[in-house]
C-alpha cells in the first residue's frame, strides 16, 4: 500500500538582528580571505626579461621581413635569493587565438624538437 511521504520543513525566521549578524559574519570571513590573498601576492618575486630584440637576427624594425634566431637562447641572472619552488612563465602581448585551432594544429614532434621546422 502506497502512502504519501511527509518531510519536515524548515522555515527560518529572518529577524533583522540575525540577518545583520549573518552578513557581518560573511563580511569578516571574506575580509580575512582578502587580506591573506593580498599578503601572499605581495610576497611574490617577479623578474621580467624582454627578449624580442635579443632574438632578432635581421630586419628588426620591419615585422613582415623580420628574421629571428630559432631557437633563441637567452641568459639572465637573478640578483636575489629565491625559494626552491620556482615557476617560470612567459607573456604574449597582442596575441589572440582560438583554442580549437591550437588543438587541431598540435604536433608533438615539433613540441619535443624532433621534427624539422623547414
Secondary structure as UniProt FT lines:
FT   HELIX           16..42
FT   TURN            52..55
FT   STRAND          56..58
FT   TURN            60..61
FT   TURN            63..65
FT   STRAND          67..68
FT   HELIX           99..104
FT   HELIX           108..112
//
